Amino acid sequence: QENADPQKAASLLRKQWSLYSVTPLYKFSGARLAQYARLLGAFIAAEKHKGLAVGVGADLDVKATFCSLPELCGGQRDQPAMLVQLSSRSSVSPKNSDEKLMWSGCFCCVSGEDFSENVPEDFTCLPLFLANGAESYTATVGSWFQKTFDCHFCRLSISPLNLSWMAAMWSGCSVEKTACATELVFSVPCLPQPLDISYAIHPEDAKALWDTVQKTPGEITQEEVDLFMDCLYSHFHRHFKIHLSATKLVKVSTAIASAHCNGTIKFLQSKYLTGVLMLLTELAISQIQ
């Protein structure tokens, strides 16, 4: 097992990640990460060579590494996050040349203790999986995990309701004055051709609105989120005579993160990384249950 590296957690920032929910892993051990890396590397090489036998630990074009990220936890009973990376080195490059990162995946369970407590002892709960890189590698890595740990991966989409929660919560976070605008993208239904409406709000205006809506600091209710969105809808209608309530919210972009209904996300602030992962863990668990 490699030592945890805070810079590895920071590597999650400013990349687009595809979201998946994952059922509990059977007979997984955090003490065997180096062994898992060798086995995964051999599996990828075998797939690449169309099933030809490849020795574990052989000098492969693709190298797999596993790294524990204990800093990505919401509670003491959380399973440490795990970063999986695939890198390559050209066959014509010198042996000591730098490897090129090709694909990354991260398993997380941030504040998922209630879910973990109801799972049998032989299972490890890492319900949220994020992938960055070619889908072919995501499929190959997912196949190895499913065969090795008897788990199942499923794409995790984000509903308009959850996107509205993200818009409200992230608008209430304190950021630098130079932060980018808060942007909401809405899809107009029942049209022959796709049509999206982009609604940009100054981050200070969005925060000021949320501060007037939120009744108890540190707590958020559905009523407050609905009121926040209704205020934005009313302002937009007053200027453009368009009822955004009749459209579908498909994307939210703030200084904290950017999320799309198709299940992709980009983290932009390390300060709020754990909080965003906590919300995504909750969504992943709800899909599994």
Order of alpha helices (4+ residues) and beta strands (2+ residues): alpha-beta-beta-alpha-beta-beta-beta-alpha-beta-beta-alpha-beta-alpha-beta-beta-alpha-alpha-beta-beta-beta-alpha
